[in-house]
């Protein structure tokens, strides 16, 4: 990469950060938390976490009759913020209540991931007008909300994929929240969140027409105190929103239409175009910053409202799964190579897999769902994703080797990992069986990113033929699955193992698996690489019981 290319990347990253600071409700990226310690603005991240915690407490009270009084006082609806560490309070509540089996750590990860999906919209869809209700994109914005809300319902009710549902829902929340900061809804003095968002699409008679004047000019002081909306807008109570064109981008895009409002702010190239000023309420020092807390309060209440709507639409059981307030919220994934080379091991793989499923079914915290993936040199595909272990057993019995007869060297190993990781819940476990090298090693780092993000443990069982192929192969297009020489093999990274197998190893393998089935109760705290015989590490004082699981390649 040249010096000029690096400079352009740095400028682009600074541009993204600058836009995030000025352009919308502060996203609330965790990485920037130290720089806003004295900041009293309400952020997308903060109000989303707060709203999720609010509906969590409501669910715990209504479903389990748990007393949450001491946490109820931590919510401030006047600015959409929560006092103190409300997440830590709920974690302690889950640990101390009768709700044994619910994983407080997993709950914390879940709500943070929903909130992060919200904030990432500012990066992924920075200049997508409908994502922020900019430039009077009321039809596009409300369509986007409906699309993502329906996607949330479908991925839960049809695909049973809660991880994808949380991402879609989090992204949708960003657009809902920006509606109250970027439009004149607050200035029109509505007292409760819109009944339209998440229910239907805006009609053209509900917002200003393309040729209608919506704003009058104002300077910074006037904009902070007085409304700068055209009197026609106030009388007809029509919605409008500000136009936002970043400085520099106006060279490639036309200016805002005549008579329309600007978003406002030093990074908005339209703020000096008649009518001057702006209308955003993103922060306390924004152009309409005196209404920031009103907008934040309305956005917070709207977030609680759409969460309540989701609970009604999917039911209490699924809503608890959505927030990970249920037991058994992890997946068991089996991935079997069906290429010809594994013929000697496919029956062993099926036998081992069936025993794994039976043993997991006897655990107090059995998996939430069971996934089977088959792969060869041509493809990797999901065979089944079911909540019933017998469905997985039956599917495994139907697996046959030599499904494709091509002579291509290597299998779609990493593709199979990615398929399973996308479908799985957090803190799951995956068993892979193969007898060939990976022909798709270019996907290794994508698989590793998903692996770390979801905290999945992988156990990889390799037939002996694998070692022979690796010794004979000189191709750069294939890669070892077990790279202990450089410490990058995915099983070791995840806390699992790569295990060589032979047909007569069945009893030893089964004993090994059974001794490690307690993974559902454990979390990996520390992973060290060290030549020292003495290692010091620190453990959270809230841990009641500590297990140390040591594995070595030596």
Secondary structure, DSSP 8 states (H G I E B T S, - for coil): --HHHHHHHHHHHHHHHHHHHHHSS----GGGGGGGTT-----HHHHHHHHHHHHHHHHHHHHH----HHHHTTEETTTTEESS-HHHHHHHHHHHSS-TT--HHHHHHHHHHHHHHHHTHHHHTTT-HHHHT-TT-HHHHHHHHHHHHHHHHHHHHTS--HHHHHHHHHHHHHHHHHHHHHBSTTTTT--S--SSTTT----GGGB--TTS--B----HHHHHHS--B-HHHHHHT-B-B-B--BTTGGGTS----TT--B--STTBTTTTSSS-S----SSTTSTTGGGHHHHHHHHHHHHHHHHHHHHHHHHHHHHHHHTT-SS---EEEEEEE-SGGGTTTHHHHHHHHHHHHHHHHTSTT--SEEEEEEE-SS-EEEEEEES-HHHHHHHHHT--S-S-----SSB-HHHHHHHHHHHS-TT-EEEEEESS-BS-GGGHHHHHHHHHHHT-EEEEEEEHHHHHHHHH---TT-B-S--TTTT--HHHHHT--EEEE-GGGHHHHHHHHHHTGGGGG---------S-S-------TT-S----------
